[in-house]
Amino acid sequence: MKRYLLFVVLLVGLLVQAACSNSESKAAPITVENVRANMTMPTDTGSFWMLITNNSDTDDALLGAAVDGCGVIELHDMVMENDVMVMRPVAGGKIPIPAGQTVELKPGGLHVMCMQKAAPLALGTKVKIELEFANAGTITVEGEVVEPAMSSGGMNNN
């Protein structure tokens, strides 16, 4: 009887280990890395930059975001118009995240725009951002407040 009980315990242990290793090897459908917040300027605007990777085989899209201290959030892009760089909301109100690809939100390009900012934030402050995706749902990430000059690209744009 003791051998039978020992066998059952070992079998259950192996099954649990196998289940855990399978779940660990599966990548999240969407991963968000290198999240930075441009929130130090004494203006009522700011912006967020990040790398968004779609690890699935299905296209997804960033639909919007929510950040405490931002009255309005929009998804923006910077484009060249008549030799002048202008910022505008993204076409269709969403940023496509194609299957198997990484999309970079950065200064001078795609970004999450904060308007009606409550107050500037100190360098190094952590900010929680809720990102809403068409397929992956809501993903909450944390970004660090940086000076615009510290970001990739070195542009001082929101």
Phi, psi and omega in degrees: 000321180295321179295320179297315179297317178298319178298316181295317179298315178297319180296315178297318178300317179295320179295318178297316180298317179296318180296318180294317182292327177293318181289329179287328183281343178280123179282149175298146181303320179233130172240145181234125184228167174052048182279124180231146181239126176264085186229017185270339186290145180279054177236176179266016178233162175200178180209162181232138181234150183188170172252126179243122181246130176262104181274002183263179177258017179237132176300147177226181178205141172279121184262333182174187181205166174222135180219127173301134179095357176244118180291322181224137175240133174225154174267123186237163173222153174254130180225155178272125179225117182052047179064019178232135178280122180235154179252139178207158175301147180293149178299132178078358177072016180214155178252113179297138174237090184298150178305133176073012183236164176247134177245130181260125170263125190207164175301138180080008180213213177298142176197164172266122186259129176258124175238157185059045179296132182296315182194155174297154178245151181286148175307139177086349177299145177264137181234130176272135181232125174264115180260134181251120180250151180299316183254320185281348180079209183270129176236124178262127179233168178237134179239157178259137177286126181231161171286145178306324181293341182275354184275166175293142180098331176066013181274149179261039179263152171280000000 
